[in-house]
């Protein structure tokens, strides 16, 4: 077992884990003998992984006129239309999608970004003007990180790739944000000298000018139209997007199916349009825990998919956590990380492309927004300001920060601004403010990066149709009352797919995938968690006080049964710090 050290109670230290490298760009002068340089000039070097047959050249393209060098990852749904705009017959085009982007940039420059539909993270070097641009797709499906100090600035799509080029100093504000949200929102990363490019933006060097080519905005239209009209419009778009996300017609496809509305709807649409085998994948946590197999099996039967069910044991959850954290960029304290990785590996036995239902809640009004809507009505009575209520709505460690953080850490971060404030206090309708924050932060910084990291780790292509940029834009045009109104959530989405799912699925209450971490820490992991979190050499020891952690491990005062979630968040952080420790 790779992680025997983690299981050994007397020695919870985790050895540094080496993960597969990806591409990197160095802006600045590096030694000519630096390993795996695929292309270079005086100011930049492109470092690509080396294969038996040579460099991974699909990650590098030079525009037809030779002026622009483009490095990155790109997957486009409108490649045929883009080729036609360039006057190229799609059947005659022999280049990669990256080559297409290079040629588009040479023709239209910055404006070509508005024409790209898909997911991408790009570095574009203008050899004539000596300008370097970093580009990220609108919703943040792909990630892009860069160092902020030193004579050479390093850029890569995975944070762990930059490990040799950063210090080990933590960004304390990012740590605070993680403890409140279970992910790190905004441009910060947990490393002080590394930042993440925000979705829909371009960073230009050497001036460090940031320019947005797309912004998420409320643009409510057809307010006089009924729910059925908006639902039909959404369905028409979902039909198009799902078909574009499918693999070639003769290849099987997978769907992660929980049995909830979102994943069930995607399953039904995939089954409607794909003629090759459709595989669905569901999980449960054993006989001690409730599950949703009744609903996922109902959908699989209704859609006639080849259904696969994976039992994830408490032993699996704990032992696979180090491996899972090693694949993530920033730490994510969501208990679904381990199940996502294990389910992805099961799916890879049958398919190479897997779709999911992620995005339904952020775009169409999931029930987790209801506490904030209640606060908007009764906040003046409870004397709880909107930002405080929003942070508490994550149900993590927001109220614990003064006791959990060491005094000097708390003093350093107490008054630091929050990235949510601009959207939270905008002029948009209240629900759409919440939706915007869910899409911009939880979507880009937790959900999509988790999907991307863990499906890639399982050698899968993960795709999220409900987070497609066109679906997101449309969600901001739909009147808020058709998304979440009282106890009725996602009404417009329900109407859009009402004809392809059983009534039981359409009208079932939202429950969410509940990972049994509360039971896990009470019954299975308590001693291991003590050894991990209360060890004087733990990576979190310089930042966090042990007393609240000790109380959580003893379940003292756990009125709302939230200690398990907090402990999982801390265990994930500790292990992430250990597996990302720089090699000495």
C-alpha positions as CSV (number, residue, x, y, z in Angstrom):
1,X,0.0,0.0,0.0
2,X,1.4,3.4,-1.0
3,X,0.2,5.1,2.2
4,X,1.2,2.6,4.9
5,X,2.7,5.5,6.9
6,X,-0.7,7.1,7.1
7,X,-2.3,4.0,8.6
8,X,0.4,3.6,11.2
9,X,-0.9,5.1,14.4
10,X,2.5,5.8,15.9
11,X,3.7,7.6,12.8
12,X,1.0,9.6,11.0
13,X,3.6,11.4,8.8
14,X,2.9,11.1,5.1
15,X,5.7,10.9,2.7
16,X,5.9,13.3,-0.3
17,X,4.0,11.9,-3.2
18,X,5.2,12.5,-6.7
19,X,2.5,13.0,-9.3
20,X,2.7,13.0,-13.0
21,X,4.0,16.4,-14.4
22,X,2.2,18.5,-16.9
23,X,3.2,21.4,-19.1
24,X,4.8,24.5,-17.7
25,X,5.8,27.9,-19.1
26,X,8.7,29.9,-17.7
27,X,8.6,33.6,-18.3
28,X,12.1,34.8,-17.8
29,X,15.6,33.4,-18.5
30,X,16.2,29.7,-17.5
31,X,19.2,27.6,-18.1
32,X,19.5,26.2,-21.6
33,X,20.0,22.7,-20.2
34,X,16.7,22.8,-18.2
35,X,15.0,19.4,-18.7
36,X,12.3,18.9,-21.3
37,X,12.3,22.3,-23.0
38,X,10.2,21.9,-26.1
39,X,10.4,25.5,-27.3
40,X,12.2,28.6,-26.2
41,X,13.5,32.0,-27.0
42,X,15.2,34.6,-24.8
43,X,12.2,35.4,-22.6
44,X,10.1,32.2,-22.4
45,X,10.6,28.5,-22.2
46,X,7.9,25.9,-22.8
47,X,8.5,22.7,-20.8
48,X,6.5,19.7,-21.9
49,X,6.3,16.1,-20.5
50,X,8.4,13.7,-22.5
51,X,7.0,10.5,-24.0
52,X,8.5,7.6,-25.7
53,X,7.8,9.2,-29.1
54,X,8.8,12.7,-28.1
55,X,7.2,15.8,-26.5
56,X,3.5,16.0,-26.1
57,X,3.2,18.4,-29.0
58,X,-0.6,18.7,-28.9
59,X,0.1,21.1,-25.9
60,X,2.1,23.5,-28.2
61,X,1.1,25.3,-31.4
62,X,2.6,28.1,-33.4
63,X,0.2,30.3,-35.5
64,X,0.3,30.0,-39.3
65,X,2.2,33.3,-39.6
66,X,4.7,32.3,-36.9
67,X,4.0,35.3,-34.6
68,X,2.1,33.6,-31.7
69,X,3.1,30.6,-29.7
70,X,0.2,29.0,-27.8
71,X,0.6,26.4,-25.0
72,X,-2.3,24.8,-23.1
73,X,-5.3,22.7,-22.8
74,X,-8.4,23.2,-25.0
75,X,-11.6,21.4,-25.8
76,X,-14.1,23.2,-28.1
77,X,-17.7,22.3,-29.0
78,X,-17.9,24.8,-31.9
79,X,-14.7,23.8,-33.7
80,X,-16.5,23.2,-37.1
81,X,-18.0,26.7,-37.0
82,X,-14.6,28.3,-36.1
83,X,-12.9,26.6,-39.0
84,X,-15.5,27.8,-41.3
85,X,-15.0,31.4,-40.1
86,X,-11.3,31.0,-41.1
87,X,-12.4,29.7,-44.5
88,X,-11.1,26.2,-43.8
89,X,-13.0,23.0,-44.7
90,X,-13.4,21.0,-41.4
91,X,-12.6,17.7,-43.2
92,X,-9.3,19.1,-44.5
93,X,-8.0,20.5,-41.2
94,X,-5.3,18.3,-39.9
95,X,-4.2,20.4,-36.9
96,X,-5.2,20.3,-33.2
97,X,-7.8,22.5,-31.4
98,X,-4.8,24.4,-30.0
99,X,-3.5,25.0,-33.5
100,X,-7.0,26.4,-34.4
101,X,-6.8,28.8,-31.4
102,X,-3.4,29.9,-32.5
103,X,-4.6,30.7,-36.0
104,X,-7.8,32.4,-34.6
105,X,-5.6,34.6,-32.3
106,X,-3.4,35.6,-35.2
107,X,-6.5,36.6,-37.2
108,X,-8.6,38.4,-34.5
109,X,-6.4,38.7,-31.4
110,X,-8.2,39.2,-28.1
111,X,-11.6,39.3,-29.8
112,X,-11.4,35.6,-30.8
113,X,-11.9,34.6,-27.1
114,X,-15.6,35.7,-27.4
115,X,-16.0,33.1,-30.1
116,X,-14.6,30.1,-28.2
117,X,-17.2,27.7,-26.7
118,X,-15.7,25.1,-24.5
119,X,-13.1,24.7,-21.8
120,X,-9.5,25.9,-22.0
121,X,-6.4,27.2,-20.2
122,X,-3.9,28.9,-22.5
123,X,-0.6,30.8,-22.5
124,X,-0.1,32.9,-25.6
125,X,3.3,34.5,-26.4
126,X,3.4,37.4,-28.8
127,X,6.9,37.1,-30.3
128,X,6.6,40.5,-32.0
129,X,5.4,42.6,-29.1
130,X,7.1,40.4,-26.4
131,X,3.8,40.2,-24.5
132,X,2.7,37.1,-22.6
133,X,-1.0,36.4,-22.0
134,X,-2.7,33.9,-19.7
135,X,-6.2,32.9,-20.6
136,X,-8.9,30.9,-18.8
137,X,-12.3,29.8,-20.0
138,X,-15.5,31.6,-18.9
139,X,-16.7,29.2,-16.2
140,X,-13.4,27.9,-14.9
141,X,-13.6,24.3,-16.1
142,X,-9.8,24.4,-16.7
143,X,-7.4,26.0,-14.2
144,X,-4.2,28.1,-14.6
145,X,-1.8,29.0,-11.8
146,X,1.2,31.3,-11.8
147,X,4.0,32.4,-9.4
148,X,4.1,36.0,-8.4
149,X,7.8,36.5,-7.3
150,X,11.2,35.9,-8.6
151,X,13.1,36.7,-11.8
152,X,11.4,33.8,-13.5
153,X,7.6,33.5,-13.3
154,X,6.2,30.0,-13.7
155,X,2.8,29.1,-15.2
156,X,1.0,25.7,-15.2
157,X,-2.5,24.2,-15.3
158,X,-1.9,22.3,-12.0
159,X,-0.8,23.9,-8.8
160,X,1.4,20.9,-7.8
161,X,3.4,21.3,-10.9
162,X,4.7,24.6,-9.5
163,X,6.0,23.0,-6.3
164,X,9.7,23.4,-7.2
165,X,9.2,27.1,-7.9
166,X,7.4,28.3,-4.8
167,X,8.1,28.8,-1.1
168,X,6.3,26.8,1.6
169,X,4.7,29.9,3.2
170,X,0.9,29.7,3.6
171,X,-1.4,32.5,2.6
172,X,-3.2,33.0,5.9
173,X,-6.2,34.6,4.3
174,X,-6.6,31.6,2.0
175,X,-6.4,29.4,5.1
176,X,-9.2,31.4,6.8
177,X,-11.3,31.1,3.7
178,X,-10.7,27.4,3.4
179,X,-11.8,26.8,7.0
180,X,-15.1,28.7,6.3
181,X,-15.9,27.3,2.8
182,X,-14.0,23.9,2.5
183,X,-12.3,25.4,-0.6
184,X,-10.3,28.6,-1.4
185,X,-12.4,31.1,-3.3
186,X,-10.9,33.7,-5.7
187,X,-7.4,34.2,-7.0
188,X,-5.6,33.1,-3.9
189,X,-4.1,29.7,-3.4
190,X,-2.9,28.2,-0.1
191,X,0.6,29.1,-1.1
192,X,1.5,32.7,-0.5
193,X,3.5,33.2,-3.8
194,X,1.1,31.5,-6.2
195,X,-2.2,32.8,-7.6
196,X,-4.9,31.3,-9.8
197,X,-6.2,33.1,-12.9
198,X,-9.9,33.9,-12.6
199,X,-12.4,32.5,-15.1
200,X,-13.2,34.7,-18.1
201,X,-10.1,36.8,-17.7
202,X,-6.8,37.5,-19.5
203,X,-3.6,38.4,-17.5
204,X,-1.1,40.3,-19.6
205,X,2.7,40.3,-18.7
206,X,4.9,42.2,-18.1
207,X,2.3,44.9,-17.1
208,X,0.2,42.5,-15.0
209,X,-2.9,44.0,-16.6
210,X,-6.1,41.9,-16.0
211,X,-8.9,42.2,-18.6
212,X,-12.2,40.4,-18.5
213,X,-13.6,39.1,-21.8
214,X,-16.7,37.7,-20.2
215,X,-18.6,38.5,-17.0
216,X,-21.5,36.7,-15.3
217,X,-24.3,39.2,-15.2
218,X,-28.0,39.2,-14.4
219,X,-30.0,39.9,-17.6
220,X,-33.5,38.8,-16.8
221,X,-35.5,38.6,-20.1
222,X,-39.1,37.8,-21.0
223,X,-40.3,38.4,-17.5
224,X,-43.9,38.3,-18.7
225,X,-43.5,34.8,-20.1
226,X,-44.8,31.8,-18.1
227,X,-42.6,29.0,-16.6
228,X,-43.4,26.7,-19.4
229,X,-41.9,29.1,-21.9
230,X,-38.6,29.4,-20.0
231,X,-38.6,25.6,-19.4
232,X,-38.9,24.9,-23.1
233,X,-36.2,27.4,-23.9
234,X,-33.9,25.7,-21.4
235,X,-34.7,22.2,-22.8
236,X,-33.8,23.3,-26.3
237,X,-30.4,24.4,-25.1
238,X,-29.8,21.3,-23.0
239,X,-30.6,19.1,-26.0
240,X,-27.9,20.9,-28.0
241,X,-25.3,21.0,-25.2
242,X,-25.6,17.4,-24.2
243,X,-25.3,16.2,-27.8
244,X,-22.1,18.3,-28.2
245,X,-20.6,16.8,-25.0
246,X,-21.1,13.2,-26.1
247,X,-18.2,11.1,-27.5
248,X,-18.3,9.8,-31.1
249,X,-21.5,7.9,-31.8
250,X,-19.9,4.5,-31.8
251,X,-18.1,4.9,-28.4
252,X,-19.7,4.2,-25.0
253,X,-20.3,7.0,-22.6
254,X,-20.8,7.2,-18.8
255,X,-22.8,9.3,-16.4
256,X,-22.3,9.7,-12.7
257,X,-25.9,9.1,-11.4
258,X,-26.9,10.0,-7.8
259,X,-30.6,9.7,-8.4
260,X,-31.2,13.4,-7.9
261,X,-32.9,15.7,-10.4
262,X,-29.7,17.0,-12.0
263,X,-27.8,13.8,-12.7
264,X,-31.0,12.0,-13.6
265,X,-31.9,14.7,-16.2
266,X,-28.4,14.4,-17.8
267,X,-28.7,10.6,-17.8
268,X,-32.1,10.8,-19.6
269,X,-30.8,13.2,-22.2
270,X,-27.7,11.2,-22.8
271,X,-29.8,8.0,-23.3
272,X,-32.1,9.9,-25.6
273,X,-29.3,11.0,-28.0
274,X,-26.5,8.4,-27.7
275,X,-26.9,5.1,-29.5
276,X,-23.8,3.4,-28.2
277,X,-24.0,1.8,-24.7
278,X,-24.7,4.3,-21.8
279,X,-23.1,3.3,-18.5
280,X,-24.3,4.9,-15.2
281,X,-22.4,4.8,-12.0
282,X,-23.7,5.2,-8.4
283,X,-22.3,4.8,-4.9
284,X,-23.4,3.8,-1.5
285,X,-21.7,3.5,1.9
286,X,-22.8,0.1,3.2
287,X,-25.6,-1.2,5.3
288,X,-25.1,1.2,8.2
289,X,-25.9,4.2,6.1
290,X,-29.0,5.4,4.1
291,X,-28.6,5.6,0.4
292,X,-30.3,6.8,-2.8
293,X,-29.9,3.5,-4.8
294,X,-33.7,3.3,-5.0
295,X,-33.8,6.4,-7.1
296,X,-30.6,5.9,-9.1
297,X,-31.7,2.4,-10.0
298,X,-35.1,3.7,-11.0
299,X,-33.5,6.2,-13.4
300,X,-31.1,3.6,-14.8
301,X,-34.0,1.2,-15.5
302,X,-36.1,4.0,-17.0
303,X,-33.3,5.0,-19.3
304,X,-32.1,1.5,-20.0
305,X,-28.5,2.1,-19.0
306,X,-25.9,-0.4,-18.0
307,X,-25.8,0.4,-14.3
308,X,-22.8,0.0,-12.0
309,X,-23.0,0.4,-8.2
310,X,-19.9,0.9,-6.0
311,X,-19.9,0.3,-2.3
312,X,-17.4,2.6,-0.5
313,X,-16.4,1.4,2.9
314,X,-15.2,3.5,5.8
315,X,-11.8,1.9,5.4
316,X,-11.8,3.1,1.7
317,X,-12.6,6.6,2.7
318,X,-9.8,7.0,5.2
319,X,-7.1,5.1,3.4
320,X,-7.7,6.7,0.1
321,X,-7.8,10.3,1.4
322,X,-4.0,10.9,1.0
323,X,-4.0,9.7,-2.6
324,X,-7.0,11.8,-3.3
325,X,-5.5,15.0,-1.8
326,X,-2.4,14.4,-3.9
327,X,-4.4,14.8,-7.0
328,X,-6.1,18.0,-6.0
329,X,-4.7,21.5,-6.7
330,X,-5.8,23.5,-3.6
331,X,-7.2,21.5,-0.7
332,X,-11.0,20.7,-0.9
333,X,-12.7,19.6,2.3
334,X,-15.7,18.1,0.6
335,X,-16.3,14.5,1.8
336,X,-17.2,13.5,-1.8
337,X,-13.6,13.8,-3.0
338,X,-12.6,10.2,-2.2
339,X,-15.9,8.8,-3.6
340,X,-15.4,10.9,-6.8
341,X,-11.9,9.4,-7.4
342,X,-13.0,5.8,-6.7
343,X,-16.1,6.1,-8.8
344,X,-14.0,7.5,-11.6
345,X,-11.7,4.5,-11.6
346,X,-14.7,2.2,-11.8
347,X,-16.1,4.2,-14.7
348,X,-12.7,4.1,-16.5
349,X,-13.1,0.3,-16.8
350,X,-16.0,0.9,-19.2
351,X,-15.8,4.4,-20.7
352,X,-13.4,7.3,-21.5
353,X,-15.9,10.1,-21.3
354,X,-18.2,10.6,-18.3
355,X,-20.8,13.3,-17.8
356,X,-22.3,14.5,-14.5
357,X,-25.1,16.7,-13.1
358,X,-22.9,19.3,-11.5
359,X,-24.2,22.8,-11.9
360,X,-27.9,22.2,-11.3
361,X,-27.9,23.7,-7.9
362,X,-25.7,26.8,-8.6
363,X,-27.5,27.7,-11.8
364,X,-31.1,26.9,-11.0
365,X,-31.6,27.4,-7.3
366,X,-30.8,24.5,-5.0
367,X,-32.3,24.4,-1.5
368,X,-29.0,25.3,0.1
369,X,-29.8,28.9,-0.7
370,X,-32.9,28.8,1.5
371,X,-31.1,29.8,4.7
372,X,-29.8,32.9,3.0
373,X,-33.3,33.8,1.7
374,X,-34.7,33.4,5.2
375,X,-31.9,35.6,6.5
376,X,-32.9,38.3,3.9
377,X,-36.3,38.3,5.5
378,X,-35.4,38.0,9.1
379,X,-31.8,39.3,9.3
380,X,-32.9,42.5,11.0
381,X,-34.5,40.5,13.8
382,X,-31.5,38.2,14.4
383,X,-29.0,41.1,14.0
384,X,-26.9,39.0,11.6
385,X,-25.3,40.8,8.7
386,X,-25.5,39.4,5.2
387,X,-21.8,38.5,4.9
388,X,-21.8,36.7,8.3
389,X,-24.9,34.8,7.4
390,X,-23.4,33.8,4.0
391,X,-20.2,32.4,5.7
392,X,-22.3,30.5,8.3
393,X,-24.5,29.0,5.5
394,X,-21.5,26.9,4.4
395,X,-21.9,25.1,7.8
396,X,-18.1,24.7,8.3
397,X,-15.9,26.7,10.7
398,X,-16.9,30.3,10.3
399,X,-18.2,30.7,13.8
400,X,-15.2,28.8,15.2
401,X,-12.4,31.0,13.7
402,X,-11.6,33.1,16.9
403,X,-11.1,29.9,18.9
404,X,-9.7,27.7,16.2
405,X,-7.0,30.0,14.8
406,X,-3.9,30.8,16.8
407,X,-4.2,34.4,18.2
408,X,-1.5,35.8,15.9
409,X,-3.1,34.2,12.9
410,X,-6.6,35.4,13.8
411,X,-5.2,38.9,14.3
412,X,-3.6,38.8,10.8
413,X,-6.8,37.7,9.0
414,X,-9.6,39.1,11.1
415,X,-10.2,42.3,9.1
416,X,-9.1,41.0,5.7
417,X,-11.8,41.5,3.0
418,X,-13.8,38.6,1.5
419,X,-14.0,37.9,-2.2
420,X,-17.7,37.5,-1.9
421,X,-18.5,41.1,-0.9
422,X,-18.8,42.6,-4.4
423,X,-21.4,40.1,-5.6
424,X,-23.2,39.8,-2.2
425,X,-23.9,43.6,-2.2
426,X,-24.5,44.0,-5.9
427,X,-27.7,45.5,-7.4
428,X,-28.9,42.1,-8.8
429,X,-31.9,40.4,-7.4
430,X,-31.1,38.7,-4.1
431,X,-31.4,35.1,-5.4
432,X,-29.3,35.8,-8.5
433,X,-26.6,37.3,-6.2
434,X,-26.4,34.0,-4.4
435,X,-26.5,32.1,-7.7
436,X,-23.6,34.3,-9.1
437,X,-21.4,33.5,-6.0
438,X,-22.2,29.8,-6.3
439,X,-21.2,29.8,-10.0
440,X,-18.1,32.0,-9.7
441,X,-16.7,30.6,-6.5
442,X,-18.1,27.3,-5.4
443,X,-18.4,26.3,-9.1
444,X,-15.0,27.3,-10.3
445,X,-13.0,26.8,-7.1
446,X,-14.5,23.6,-5.7
447,X,-16.9,21.7,-8.0
448,X,-15.2,22.1,-11.4
449,X,-11.6,21.9,-10.2
450,X,-12.6,18.7,-8.2
451,X,-14.2,17.2,-11.3
452,X,-11.3,18.1,-13.5
453,X,-8.5,16.9,-11.1
454,X,-10.2,13.6,-10.1
455,X,-11.5,12.6,-13.5
456,X,-8.0,13.2,-15.0
457,X,-6.5,11.2,-12.2
458,X,-8.8,8.3,-13.2
459,X,-7.8,8.9,-16.9
460,X,-11.2,10.1,-17.8
461,X,-12.6,13.1,-19.6
462,X,-15.1,14.6,-17.2
463,X,-17.8,16.9,-18.6
464,X,-20.4,19.0,-16.9
465,X,-23.2,20.1,-19.3
466,X,-25.1,22.1,-16.7
467,X,-22.0,24.3,-16.2
468,X,-21.7,25.0,-19.9
469,X,-21.2,28.7,-20.5
470,X,-24.4,29.0,-22.5
471,X,-26.5,27.2,-19.8
472,X,-25.0,29.5,-17.2
473,X,-25.8,32.6,-19.3
474,X,-29.3,31.4,-19.8
475,X,-29.8,30.8,-16.1
476,X,-29.1,34.5,-15.5
477,X,-31.9,35.4,-17.9
478,X,-34.6,33.3,-16.2
479,X,-36.8,35.2,-13.7
480,X,-35.6,34.2,-10.1
481,X,-39.1,33.0,-9.1
482,X,-38.8,30.2,-11.7
483,X,-35.6,28.9,-10.0
484,X,-36.2,28.9,-6.3
485,X,-39.5,30.1,-4.9
486,X,-40.4,29.1,-1.3
487,X,-39.9,25.4,-0.9
488,X,-40.0,24.7,-4.7
489,X,-36.5,24.6,-6.1
490,X,-35.3,24.4,-9.7
491,X,-38.9,24.7,-11.1
492,X,-37.6,25.7,-14.5
493,X,-35.2,22.7,-14.7
494,X,-37.9,20.4,-13.6
495,X,-40.2,21.6,-16.4
496,X,-37.4,21.3,-18.9
497,X,-37.0,17.6,-18.3
498,X,-40.4,16.6,-17.0
499,X,-41.2,14.5,-20.1
500,X,-38.1,12.2,-19.9
501,X,-38.0,11.3,-16.2
502,X,-40.4,9.4,-13.8
503,X,-42.6,11.6,-11.7
504,X,-41.0,10.1,-8.6
505,X,-37.7,11.8,-9.6
506,X,-39.2,15.1,-10.7
507,X,-41.1,15.6,-7.5
508,X,-38.8,14.0,-4.9
509,X,-37.3,16.4,-2.3
510,X,-33.7,17.3,-2.6
511,X,-31.5,15.4,-0.2
512,X,-28.0,15.6,-1.6
513,X,-25.3,12.9,-1.4
514,X,-24.7,12.6,2.3
515,X,-21.2,11.1,3.0
516,X,-21.3,9.6,6.5
517,X,-18.3,11.3,8.0
518,X,-20.1,11.9,11.3
519,X,-20.4,8.2,11.8
520,X,-16.9,7.7,10.4
521,X,-15.2,9.8,13.0
522,X,-17.4,8.5,15.9
523,X,-16.9,4.8,15.1
524,X,-14.0,4.2,12.8
525,X,-11.5,7.0,12.5
526,X,-11.3,8.6,15.9
527,X,-7.9,7.3,17.0
528,X,-6.4,7.8,13.6
529,X,-7.7,11.4,13.5
530,X,-6.3,12.1,16.9
531,X,-2.9,10.9,15.8
532,X,-3.1,13.0,12.7
533,X,-4.6,16.3,13.9
534,X,-3.3,16.5,17.5
535,X,0.3,15.5,16.7
536,X,2.7,18.2,17.8
537,X,4.4,17.8,14.4
538,X,1.2,18.2,12.4
539,X,1.4,20.7,9.5
540,X,-1.6,22.6,10.9
541,X,-0.1,23.0,14.4
542,X,1.5,26.4,13.8
543,X,-1.8,27.8,12.7
544,X,-4.6,26.1,14.7
545,X,-5.3,25.6,18.4
546,X,-5.7,22.0,19.6
547,X,-8.5,22.5,22.1
548,X,-11.4,23.0,19.7
549,X,-10.1,20.1,17.6
550,X,-9.9,17.9,20.7
551,X,-13.5,18.9,21.7
552,X,-14.7,18.0,18.2
553,X,-13.0,14.6,18.4
554,X,-14.8,14.0,21.7
555,X,-18.1,15.2,20.2
556,X,-18.5,17.7,23.1
557,X,-21.5,19.9,22.5
558,X,-22.3,18.7,18.9
559,X,-25.9,19.9,19.0
560,X,-26.2,20.1,15.2
561,X,-24.2,17.0,14.3
562,X,-21.6,19.1,12.4
563,X,-18.4,18.0,14.0
564,X,-17.8,15.2,11.5
565,X,-17.8,17.6,8.6
566,X,-15.4,19.9,10.4
567,X,-13.0,17.1,11.2
568,X,-13.0,15.9,7.6
569,X,-12.2,19.4,6.5
570,X,-9.2,19.5,8.9
571,X,-8.0,16.0,8.0
572,X,-8.2,16.9,4.3
573,X,-6.1,20.1,5.0
574,X,-3.5,18.3,7.1
575,X,-3.0,15.5,4.6
576,X,-3.0,18.0,1.6
577,X,-0.2,19.9,3.3
578,X,1.8,16.8,4.0
579,X,1.5,15.3,0.5
580,X,2.4,18.7,-1.0
581,X,5.4,19.2,1.2
582,X,8.4,20.2,-0.9
583,X,10.9,17.5,-1.4
584,X,14.1,18.2,0.6
